[in-house]
Structures are given as structure tokens and as C-alpha cells.
Amino acid sequence: MKHDDASHELLRDADELGLEGRAASGDHAKLKLWLRMLSCATQVEAEIRRRLRARFDITLARFDYMAQLYRHREGLKMRDLSRYLMVTGGNVTGLTDDLENDGLVLREGSPTDRRAWIVRLTPQGRRGFEAMAREHEEWILELFAGLDDAVVKQLHDELGKLRVQLMRNDRPTAQNR
């Protein structure tokens, strides 16, 4: 089957078509776009996971956890951390236990809610995350180096429109409540 997209041929020849292999030349452009976005996101995520493991012996889940705490210097309640990371409370508890044992986070009781824990990075955790974040940013710049700045801005803007549309579609309507 012939595709009018040169990248599709290069990917097929390299046995790297992945999720895009699900699309046929006659499929809707929006379906092809979805499969390409999914392929790109999956590939970038896999490479970031690989590099974090090789360079820092850390998982992407730990990196994301620490990133949220880095943004919230005052700390976060564990349930808020769970919401930001879009994982279960059990996952956050396990990560918190591990990172606390490694001296990277500190867990304290909330002064306003005795049922809640506040988690924050320790100074060691903050320094470690800063080193990882610098390299992570370099990796992202490297992985996206093939796109010029105008295209990056346009993609960002267009995907922002898609996110807004998805949020509108996600809101319950009177019919499906």
C-alpha cells in the first residue's frame, strides 16, 4: 500500500512503524494523526525512561513525583500528589515510602488535617532533582531538534485547542448523568 508521507516509508523500511502500522492509506487523516501522536509520545517516553534509568538509576514515575514536589516547595498533600500524577493513592504511598527511605522526601503530618500527610523534597532531593531536570531538558531539546521553533509553537497551539475540545467533550451532559 502506497503512502504519500515520506516519513511513513522511512519508518516502515526501518521496522519502526509501530502504532502507525495500524493505519491504512485510505483512513481518515485524524485517525492517522492520532496514531502518529501516540507513536511519537510512546517513543519519546521510552527514550526518557531509558535515559533516566541509565544515567540516574531512577524511574520515570519517581522523576515525575519529584518534579511535582519541586514545583510546590511548600509540599503537597499526598492526595493532591496522587491527583497531579493521575495515579492511585497506593502508588503515591509506595513511591513516598521508597523516596523517604532514600532521604529524598520528607513526610509530615498536616497542621490543618490530622488525616493527611504533607510531602516535600529534602535538600538532597531538591539538588538531585535539579541535576536530573537539567539533563531531562537537554534530552527533550535533542529529541525535538528536528522541528523548527515555528512548527513547535504551532503544534503546541493546535494541541492546546485539542485539549480544550477534549475537556468540553469530557464534561457530563444532562443526557449522560
N, C-alpha and C positions, 0 to 999 in steps of 0.2 A: 504494500500500500504506500502510495507516494504522499509525502507531506510537503507543504510549501514553506516549512520552517527549517532553516539550515541547522539550527541547534538540535532539532529532533534527529536529524540524520547523524550528526556527530555523536550524540548520546547513544543512539542505537548501535553505531559502529564500535563504541567503547564499552558496550554491555552495561551502560549506566542509565538506561531509560527509566528504570524503577517504576514509580507510580504513574508516570506519564504513559507507560506502555498500555494502560487501560483505555486510553482514548484512541478513537479511530479518526481518520481524516474527515469523515462526514459528521462528526459530533459537533455540538454547539460550541462556539468559541468560549462561552462562560464555563462550560464543563472542562475544556482544555486548560483554561486559566486556573481553575480550582486545582486540577491535578498538578499543574506546574508549580503553583504556590506551595502546595503540600509537599511536593518533591524537594523544592528549594529549602523550605523550613526544616524538613526532616534531615536533609543533607547537612545544613549548617549546624543544626543541633547536635548531630552525631559527631561532627568535627570538633565542636566546642567541648562536648563530653570527653572525647578522646584527649584533647589537649589539656583540659583541667586535670584529668587523671594522670597523664604523663608528666606534666610539669609540677603540679601541686599535690598529687595524690588525694584529690578531693572529687566528690561527685557534683554534678550539676545541681542536684537538689540542695546540697549544703551551700553551694555558691549562691543560689537564688535566695535561700534562707538568710544568709549573711548579708546579701545585698539589701533585703528589706530592712534588716536591723540597722544597717549603715545609714539608710535614708531617714531613719527615725532614731536619732541619737538618744532621745529620752526613753527609748524602749517601746515595746509593743506588748499588749496582752496576747497571750497565746492564741486566743480565738480570733483576734484580728490578724495575726500572722497566718493562721490557717486560711482565712478568707482571702488575704492578699496572694497567698501561694496557690490557692484553689486546690488544697489537699485536705484530708481529714484531720481532725484533732489528734488522732492516734499517730499519724505521720509526723506532725509537728512535735508531739511529745517524744517520739523516738529520736528525731533529729536534735531536739533540745538536750536530751539526755547525753547523746554522743558528743555534741559540741561543748556541753558543760564539762564533761569528763576530760575533754582535750584542753580546757581552760580558755575557750574562745567565746563563750557566752556566760552570762550570769543570770540566774533566775531568782526573782524576789517576789514576795507577796505584794499584791496591790494595796496601796494605802486606802483606797476607796471601795474595794470589793474583796472581801476576805476569801471569796471562792476563786479569785483569778490570780494568775501569775503574770508578772511583767518580765520580759526577757530583753536583755541588751547585750551588745558586744562588750567584751572586756578590752582593755587597751591592747593586749596581744591579738585579740580577734580583729580589732579595728586595723591594726598595722598589717596583719596578714591579708585581710580583705583588700586593703588599698593596693598591695602588691599584685594580687590576683586581678583586681579590676583594671589596673593599668595594662596588663598583658591581654586581658579579655578584650579591652577596647582595641588594642592593636590587631588582634586576631580578626575582629569584626571588620575593621578597616581593610585588612588584607583580603578577606573573603569577598568583600563587596567592591574591591578595587576596579573591577571591570565595568562598573556603572559610573557614568559621569554625574556630577553634582545635580544637574538639572533633572536628570532622569530619577535620581534618588528622591528629590523633592516631589516630583510629580507622582511617583509611586506611593510615597508617604501620604500625600494629599488624597489620592484616589482610594487608597486603602482606608484612610480615615472616613471617607464617605461610605465605604462598605461597612465599616464598624457601626456607624450611626444607623444605617439601614438595618443591620442585623439586630441592633438594640431595639429598634422600633418593632421589628418582627417578633422579638422575644417577649415583649410586654403582653400580659394576658389581656384578651379582649372579652367583652361581655359574653360571647359565644362559648369560649373555652374555659371559663372559670368554674 
